[in-house]
Amino acid sequence: MIDLNDIEIIEGDTTATTQQYYEAIQTAINTGLWGLQGSYGRAMMAAIEEGYCMLGQNDTHDYWGNHIPSRDQVQAGTKGSFYFVAEQCGEGWAIHMSEVK
């Protein structure tokens, strides 16, 4: 569940570490916060495309009703999958991010 601290980090808390930032983004993704203001969605998509974060455990829909698949619904090795994150940032990072709630 996302909390106020996560929101502050996503919105630019400069005291947060890089790891804390991506943990907050992963929490937002896992919570399905695709319907929030555009900057959140852009930050979540950028983290997925760069391989720092993966799609959530459950599929969801964005503000406009577009389907967003779960990490298990995309092909292994493609953006949003566990294996893409492992390839981009290492298996240890991927395991850690897969455990973020």
Phi and psi restraints in degrees (value plus and minus 20) as a CYANA .aco file:
   2 ILE   PHI     -96.5   -56.5
   2 ILE   PSI     123.8   163.8
   3 ASP   PHI    -146.0  -106.0
   3 ASP   PSI     158.4   198.4
   4 LEU   PHI     -80.3   -40.3
   4 LEU   PSI     -57.2   -17.2
   5 ASN   PHI     -80.9   -40.9
   5 ASN   PSI     -63.6   -23.6
   6 ASP   PHI     -80.5   -40.5
   6 ASP   PSI     -62.9   -22.9
   7 ILE   PHI     -83.3   -43.3
   7 ILE   PSI     -62.9   -22.9
   8 GLU   PHI     -81.6   -41.6
   8 GLU   PSI     -60.0   -20.0
   9 ILE   PHI     -84.5   -44.5
   9 ILE   PSI     -66.3   -26.3
  10 ILE   PHI     -82.5   -42.5
  10 ILE   PSI     -55.9   -15.9
  11 GLU   PHI    -100.3   -60.3
  11 GLU   PSI     -17.9    22.1
  12 GLY   PHI      95.6   135.6
  12 GLY   PSI       3.0    43.0
  13 ASP   PHI     -77.5   -37.5
  13 ASP   PSI      90.7   130.7
  14 THR   PHI     -95.9   -55.9
  14 THR   PSI     -28.0    12.0
  15 THR   PHI    -107.7   -67.7
  15 THR   PSI     -29.4    10.6
  16 ALA   PHI     -96.8   -56.8
  16 ALA   PSI     125.0   165.0
  17 THR   PHI     -99.0   -59.0
  17 THR   PSI     147.3   187.3
  18 THR   PHI     -79.7   -39.7
  18 THR   PSI     -61.9   -21.9
  19 GLN   PHI     -82.7   -42.7
  19 GLN   PSI     -63.4   -23.4
  20 GLN   PHI     -82.6   -42.6
  20 GLN   PSI     -57.7   -17.7
  21 TYR   PHI     -81.5   -41.5
  21 TYR   PSI     -70.5   -30.5
  22 TYR   PHI     -90.8   -50.8
  22 TYR   PSI     -48.8    -8.8
  23 GLU   PHI     -84.6   -44.6
  23 GLU   PSI     -61.6   -21.6
  24 ALA   PHI     -84.7   -44.7
  24 ALA   PSI     -61.5   -21.5
  25 ILE   PHI     -83.8   -43.8
  25 ILE   PSI     -64.3   -24.3
  26 GLN   PHI     -82.2   -42.2
  26 GLN   PSI     -58.3   -18.3
  27 THR   PHI     -82.3   -42.3
  27 THR   PSI     -62.9   -22.9
  28 ALA   PHI     -82.5   -42.5
  28 ALA   PSI     -61.5   -21.5
  29 ILE   PHI     -83.3   -43.3
  29 ILE   PSI     -68.5   -28.5
  30 ASN   PHI     -81.9   -41.9
  30 ASN   PSI     -52.4   -12.4
  31 THR   PHI     -98.9   -58.9
  31 THR   PSI     -34.1     5.9
  32 GLY   PHI      59.6    99.6
  32 GLY   PSI      16.0    56.0
  33 LEU   PHI    -103.2   -63.2
  33 LEU   PSI      17.7    57.7
  34 TRP   PHI     -92.3   -52.3
  34 TRP   PSI     -29.8    10.2
  35 GLY   PHI    -113.9   -73.9
  35 GLY   PSI     -19.0    21.0
  36 LEU   PHI     -96.6   -56.6
  36 LEU   PSI     158.1   198.1
  37 GLN   PHI     -70.3   -30.3
  37 GLN   PSI     134.7   174.7
  38 GLY   PHI     -74.1   -34.1
  38 GLY   PSI     -53.0   -13.0
  39 SER   PHI     -84.5   -44.5
  39 SER   PSI     -51.6   -11.6
  40 TYR   PHI     -87.9   -47.9
  40 TYR   PSI     -68.4   -28.4
  41 GLY   PHI     -80.4   -40.4
  41 GLY   PSI     -60.7   -20.7
  42 ARG   PHI     -85.5   -45.5
  42 ARG   PSI     -61.2   -21.2
  43 ALA   PHI     -85.1   -45.1
  43 ALA   PSI     -60.6   -20.6
  44 MET   PHI     -86.2   -46.2
  44 MET   PSI     -64.7   -24.7
  45 MET   PHI     -85.4   -45.4
  45 MET   PSI     -60.0   -20.0
  46 ALA   PHI     -82.1   -42.1
  46 ALA   PSI     -62.4   -22.4
  47 ALA   PHI     -84.7   -44.7
  47 ALA   PSI     -56.1   -16.1
  48 ILE   PHI     -90.3   -50.3
  48 ILE   PSI     -67.1   -27.1
  49 GLU   PHI     -84.7   -44.7
  49 GLU   PSI     -51.6   -11.6
  50 GLU   PHI    -103.4   -63.4
  50 GLU   PSI     -30.6     9.4
  51 GLY   PHI      67.0   107.0
  51 GLY   PSI      -5.9    34.1
  52 TYR   PHI    -104.9   -64.9
  52 TYR   PSI     -48.7    -8.7
  53 CYS   PHI    -150.6  -110.6
  53 CYS   PSI     141.1   181.1
  54 MET   PHI    -139.9   -99.9
  54 MET   PSI     145.9   185.9
  55 LEU   PHI     -80.6   -40.6
  55 LEU   PSI     144.0   184.0
  56 GLY   PHI     -90.6   -50.6
  56 GLY   PSI     151.9   191.9
  57 GLN   PHI     -93.1   -53.1
  57 GLN   PSI     -43.2    -3.2
  58 ASN   PHI    -142.5  -102.5
  58 ASN   PSI     126.8   166.8
  59 ASP   PHI     -93.5   -53.5
  59 ASP   PSI     140.9   180.9
  60 THR   PHI    -174.3  -134.3
  60 THR   PSI    -190.1  -150.1
  61 HIS   PHI    -152.5  -112.5
  61 HIS   PSI     128.8   168.8
  62 ASP   PHI    -105.9   -65.9
  62 ASP   PSI    -195.9  -155.9
  63 TYR   PHI     -75.2   -35.2
  63 TYR   PSI     -54.2   -14.2
  64 TRP   PHI    -112.1   -72.1
  64 TRP   PSI     -17.4    22.6
  65 GLY   PHI      70.4   110.4
  65 GLY   PSI     -15.4    24.6
  66 ASN   PHI     -90.1   -50.1
  66 ASN   PSI     119.4   159.4
  67 HIS   PHI     -95.1   -55.1
  67 HIS   PSI     111.2   151.2
  68 ILE   PHI    -135.4   -95.4
  68 ILE   PSI      95.0   135.0
  69 PRO   PHI     -91.6   -51.6
  69 PRO   PSI     145.2   185.2
  70 SER   PHI    -101.7   -61.7
  70 SER   PSI     148.7   188.7
  71 ARG   PHI     -82.5   -42.5
  71 ARG   PSI     -44.5    -4.5
  72 ASP   PHI    -108.2   -68.2
  72 ASP   PSI     -29.6    10.4
  73 GLN   PHI    -112.7   -72.7
  73 GLN   PSI     -27.9    12.1
  74 VAL   PHI    -120.4   -80.4
  74 VAL   PSI     135.9   175.9
  75 GLN   PHI     -85.2   -45.2
  75 GLN   PSI     117.0   157.0
  76 ALA   PHI     -74.0   -34.0
  76 ALA   PSI     111.7   151.7
  77 GLY   PHI      74.5   114.5
  77 GLY   PSI     -30.7     9.3
  78 THR   PHI    -111.8   -71.8
  78 THR   PSI     142.3   182.3
  79 LYS   PHI     -72.7   -32.7
  79 LYS   PSI     114.0   154.0
  80 GLY   PHI      77.8   117.8
  80 GLY   PSI     -32.7     7.3
  81 SER   PHI    -112.0   -72.0
  81 SER   PSI     139.9   179.9
  82 PHE   PHI     -76.0   -36.0
  82 PHE   PSI     -65.0   -25.0
  83 TYR   PHI     -88.0   -48.0
  83 TYR   PSI     -50.3   -10.3
  84 PHE   PHI     -86.4   -46.4
  84 PHE   PSI     -63.6   -23.6
  85 VAL   PHI     -83.0   -43.0
  85 VAL   PSI     -63.2   -23.2
  86 ALA   PHI     -81.1   -41.1
  86 ALA   PSI     -59.1   -19.1
  87 GLU   PHI     -88.6   -48.6
  87 GLU   PSI     -58.4   -18.4
  88 GLN   PHI    -100.9   -60.9
  88 GLN   PSI     -59.1   -19.1
  89 CYS   PHI    -143.4  -103.4
  89 CYS   PSI     -22.6    17.4
  90 GLY   PHI      81.9   121.9
  90 GLY   PSI     132.0   172.0
  91 GLU   PHI     -85.4   -45.4
  91 GLU   PSI     -57.1   -17.1
  92 GLY   PHI     -79.7   -39.7
  92 GLY   PSI     -62.7   -22.7
  93 TRP   PHI     -84.7   -44.7
  93 TRP   PSI     -64.7   -24.7
  94 ALA   PHI     -81.4   -41.4
  94 ALA   PSI     -63.1   -23.1
  95 ILE   PHI     -81.9   -41.9
  95 ILE   PSI     -66.5   -26.5
  96 HIS   PHI     -78.6   -38.6
  96 HIS   PSI     -68.1   -28.1
  97 MET   PHI     -87.3   -47.3
  97 MET   PSI     -51.3   -11.3
  98 SER   PHI     -89.6   -49.6
  98 SER   PSI     -38.5     1.5
  99 GLU   PHI    -114.5   -74.5
  99 GLU   PSI     -27.7    12.3
 100 VAL   PHI     -87.2   -47.2
 100 VAL   PSI     113.6   153.6
